Amino acid sequence: INFTFRLTLSRRLSSPTLSEIYIQYTNIKHTYRYVFLLC
């Protein structure tokens, strides 16, 4: 719990926009891969 809190805190301090964009990008990539596997 402490480690995750520190990670989010440091991420928020450094640049939240970049991290959010990266998270959205990875989520979209996984979703496309999942849909591709379904088709």
Biopython code that builds the backbone (N, CA, C, O; Angstrom):
import numpy as np
from Bio.PDB.StructureBuilder import StructureBuilder

atoms = [
    (1, "ILE", "N", (0.848, -1.206, 0.000)),
    (1, "ILE", "CA", (0.000, 0.000, 0.000)),
    (1, "ILE", "C", (0.880, 1.251, 0.000)),
    (1, "ILE", "O", (0.620, 2.202, -0.738)),
    (2, "ASN", "N", (1.899, 1.241, 0.815)),
    (2, "ASN", "CA", (2.782, 2.403, 0.883)),
    (2, "ASN", "C", (3.522, 2.602, -0.439)),
    (2, "ASN", "O", (3.690, 3.729, -0.906)),
    (3, "PHE", "N", (3.960, 1.493, -1.032)),
    (3, "PHE", "CA", (4.698, 1.578, -2.300)),
    (3, "PHE", "C", (3.819, 2.143, -3.411)),
    (3, "PHE", "O", (4.254, 3.011, -4.167)),
    (4, "THR", "N", (2.590, 1.656, -3.511)),
    (4, "THR", "CA", (1.689, 2.147, -4.557)),
    (4, "THR", "C", (1.383, 3.626, -4.333)),
    (4, "THR", "O", (1.308, 4.405, -5.284)),
    (5, "PHE", "N", (1.209, 4.000, -3.083)),
    (5, "PHE", "CA", (0.924, 5.401, -2.775)),
    (5, "PHE", "C", (2.099, 6.282, -3.180)),
    (5, "PHE", "O", (1.911, 7.365, -3.735)),
    (6, "ARG", "N", (3.314, 5.811, -2.900)),
    (6, "ARG", "CA", (4.492, 6.576, -3.270)),
    (6, "ARG", "C", (4.607, 6.678, -4.785)),
    (6, "ARG", "O", (4.996, 7.717, -5.318)),
    (7, "LEU", "N", (4.268, 5.597, -5.469)),
    (7, "LEU", "CA", (4.346, 5.588, -6.928)),
    (7, "LEU", "C", (3.382, 6.610, -7.524)),
    (7, "LEU", "O", (3.759, 7.395, -8.394)),
    (8, "THR", "N", (2.146, 6.594, -7.055)),
    (8, "THR", "CA", (1.156, 7.541, -7.572)),
    (8, "THR", "C", (1.548, 8.965, -7.214)),
    (8, "THR", "O", (1.363, 9.881, -8.014)),
    (9, "LEU", "N", (2.080, 9.152, -6.033)),
    (9, "LEU", "CA", (2.483, 10.494, -5.606)),
    (9, "LEU", "C", (3.608, 11.026, -6.480)),
    (9, "LEU", "O", (3.548, 12.162, -6.950)),
    (10, "SER", "N", (4.637, 10.208, -6.701)),
    (10, "SER", "CA", (5.760, 10.632, -7.533)),
    (10, "SER", "C", (5.302, 10.863, -8.970)),
    (10, "SER", "O", (5.740, 11.805, -9.631)),
    (11, "ARG", "N", (4.414, 9.990, -9.441)),
    (11, "ARG", "CA", (3.906, 10.138, -10.807)),
    (11, "ARG", "C", (3.128, 11.439, -10.941)),
    (11, "ARG", "O", (3.238, 12.141, -11.946)),
    (12, "ARG", "N", (2.344, 11.750, -9.919)),
    (12, "ARG", "CA", (1.535, 12.958, -9.956)),
    (12, "ARG", "C", (2.414, 14.207, -9.871)),
    (12, "ARG", "O", (2.077, 15.252, -10.427)),
    (13, "LEU", "N", (3.536, 14.087, -9.175)),
    (13, "LEU", "CA", (4.434, 15.225, -9.021)),
    (13, "LEU", "C", (5.238, 15.467, -10.286)),
    (13, "LEU", "O", (5.482, 16.615, -10.659)),
    (14, "SER", "N", (5.651, 14.394, -10.950)),
    (14, "SER", "CA", (6.485, 14.533, -12.137)),
    (14, "SER", "C", (5.686, 15.124, -13.298)),
    (14, "SER", "O", (5.910, 16.269, -13.692)),
    (15, "SER", "N", (4.752, 14.340, -13.843)),
    (15, "SER", "CA", (3.924, 14.841, -14.941)),
    (15, "SER", "C", (2.699, 13.946, -15.083)),
    (15, "SER", "O", (2.788, 12.886, -15.704)),
    (16, "PRO", "N", (1.571, 14.340, -14.530)),
    (16, "PRO", "CA", (0.360, 13.510, -14.553)),
    (16, "PRO", "C", (-0.195, 13.315, -15.959)),
    (16, "PRO", "O", (-0.744, 12.258, -16.272)),
    (17, "THR", "N", (-0.055, 14.326, -16.798)),
    (17, "THR", "CA", (-0.623, 14.229, -18.141)),
    (17, "THR", "C", (0.062, 13.125, -18.944)),
    (17, "THR", "O", (-0.604, 12.333, -19.610)),
    (18, "LEU", "N", (1.392, 13.075, -18.880)),
    (18, "LEU", "CA", (2.129, 12.057, -19.625)),
    (18, "LEU", "C", (1.777, 10.665, -19.141)),
    (18, "LEU", "O", (1.564, 9.757, -19.945)),
    (19, "SER", "N", (1.714, 10.498, -17.843)),
    (19, "SER", "CA", (1.389, 9.172, -17.295)),
    (19, "SER", "C", (-0.026, 8.763, -17.684)),
    (19, "SER", "O", (-0.271, 7.608, -18.032)),
    (20, "GLU", "N", (-0.957, 9.714, -17.624)),
    (20, "GLU", "CA", (-2.344, 9.394, -17.998)),
    (20, "GLU", "C", (-2.424, 9.015, -19.472)),
    (20, "GLU", "O", (-3.130, 8.073, -19.834)),
    (21, "ILE", "N", (-1.711, 9.737, -20.315)),
    (21, "ILE", "CA", (-1.703, 9.416, -21.747)),
    (21, "ILE", "C", (-1.105, 8.033, -21.973)),
    (21, "ILE", "O", (-1.606, 7.259, -22.789)),
    (22, "TYR", "N", (-0.029, 7.725, -21.246)),
    (22, "TYR", "CA", (0.607, 6.417, -21.400)),
    (22, "TYR", "C", (-0.330, 5.303, -20.948)),
    (22, "TYR", "O", (-0.412, 4.258, -21.593)),
    (23, "ILE", "N", (-1.033, 5.523, -19.845)),
    (23, "ILE", "CA", (-1.977, 4.518, -19.340)),
    (23, "ILE", "C", (-3.109, 4.317, -20.346)),
    (23, "ILE", "O", (-3.498, 3.181, -20.618)),
    (24, "GLN", "N", (-3.631, 5.387, -20.889)),
    (24, "GLN", "CA", (-4.703, 5.268, -21.885)),
    (24, "GLN", "C", (-4.188, 4.546, -23.128)),
    (24, "GLN", "O", (-4.898, 3.733, -23.720)),
    (25, "TYR", "N", (-2.960, 4.844, -23.515)),
    (25, "TYR", "CA", (-2.384, 4.203, -24.696)),
    (25, "TYR", "C", (-2.253, 2.696, -24.489)),
    (25, "TYR", "O", (-2.604, 1.915, -25.373)),
    (26, "THR", "N", (-1.755, 2.290, -23.336)),
    (26, "THR", "CA", (-1.613, 0.868, -23.046)),
    (26, "THR", "C", (-2.971, 0.193, -22.965)),
    (26, "THR", "O", (-3.126, -0.939, -23.423)),
    (27, "ASN", "N", (-3.955, 0.871, -22.390)),
    (27, "ASN", "CA", (-5.297, 0.292, -22.298)),
    (27, "ASN", "C", (-5.883, 0.084, -23.691)),
    (27, "ASN", "O", (-6.482, -0.957, -23.962)),
    (28, "ILE", "N", (-5.715, 1.060, -24.568)),
    (28, "ILE", "CA", (-6.235, 0.945, -25.938)),
    (28, "ILE", "C", (-5.518, -0.185, -26.671)),
    (28, "ILE", "O", (-6.134, -0.940, -27.423)),
    (29, "LYS", "N", (-4.214, -0.290, -26.443)),
    (29, "LYS", "CA", (-3.457, -1.350, -27.103)),
    (29, "LYS", "C", (-3.952, -2.722, -26.664)),
    (29, "LYS", "O", (-4.127, -3.622, -27.485)),
    (30, "HIS", "N", (-4.175, -2.873, -25.363)),
    (30, "HIS", "CA", (-4.670, -4.158, -24.856)),
    (30, "HIS", "C", (-6.073, -4.437, -25.370)),
    (30, "HIS", "O", (-6.404, -5.579, -25.690)),
    (31, "THR", "N", (-6.898, -3.402, -25.451)),
    (31, "THR", "CA", (-8.262, -3.599, -25.938)),
    (31, "THR", "C", (-8.245, -4.032, -27.402)),
    (31, "THR", "O", (-8.981, -4.939, -27.791)),
    (32, "TYR", "N", (-7.405, -3.384, -28.217)),
    (32, "TYR", "CA", (-7.318, -3.767, -29.625)),
    (32, "TYR", "C", (-6.826, -5.202, -29.770)),
    (32, "TYR", "O", (-7.310, -5.953, -30.617)),
    (33, "ARG", "N", (-5.854, -5.575, -28.930)),
    (33, "ARG", "CA", (-5.328, -6.940, -28.978)),
    (33, "ARG", "C", (-6.412, -7.939, -28.594)),
    (33, "ARG", "O", (-6.521, -9.010, -29.191)),
    (34, "TYR", "N", (-7.213, -7.581, -27.594)),
    (34, "TYR", "CA", (-8.297, -8.467, -27.155)),
    (34, "TYR", "C", (-9.337, -8.628, -28.256)),
    (34, "TYR", "O", (-9.790, -9.738, -28.533)),
    (35, "VAL", "N", (-9.712, -7.524, -28.879)),
    (35, "VAL", "CA", (-10.704, -7.580, -29.963)),
    (35, "VAL", "C", (-10.141, -8.380, -31.142)),
    (35, "VAL", "O", (-10.856, -9.155, -31.778)),
    (36, "PHE", "N", (-8.863, -8.183, -31.420)),
    (36, "PHE", "CA", (-8.238, -8.912, -32.526)),
    (36, "PHE", "C", (-8.248, -10.411, -32.249)),
    (36, "PHE", "O", (-8.454, -11.213, -33.161)),
    (37, "LEU", "N", (-8.026, -10.788, -30.996)),
    (37, "LEU", "CA", (-8.048, -12.210, -30.638)),
    (37, "LEU", "C", (-9.463, -12.762, -30.724)),
    (37, "LEU", "O", (-9.650, -13.940, -31.027)),
    (38, "LEU", "N", (-10.450, -11.933, -30.464)),
    (38, "LEU", "CA", (-11.842, -12.401, -30.516)),
    (38, "LEU", "C", (-12.288, -12.616, -31.957)),
    (38, "LEU", "O", (-13.056, -13.535, -32.241)),
    (39, "CYS", "N", (-11.808, -11.768, -32.868)),
    (39, "CYS", "CA", (-12.281, -11.853, -34.246)),
    (39, "CYS", "C", (-11.704, -13.045, -35.005)),
    (39, "CYS", "O", (-12.017, -13.239, -36.180)),
]
sb = StructureBuilder()
sb.init_structure("model")
sb.init_model(0)
sb.init_chain("A")
sb.init_seg("    ")
for serial, (resi, resn, name, xyz) in enumerate(atoms, 1):
    if name == "N":
        sb.init_residue(resn, " ", resi, " ")
    sb.init_atom(name, np.array(xyz, "f"), 0.0, 1.0, " ", f" {name:<3s}", serial, name[0])
structure = sb.get_structure()
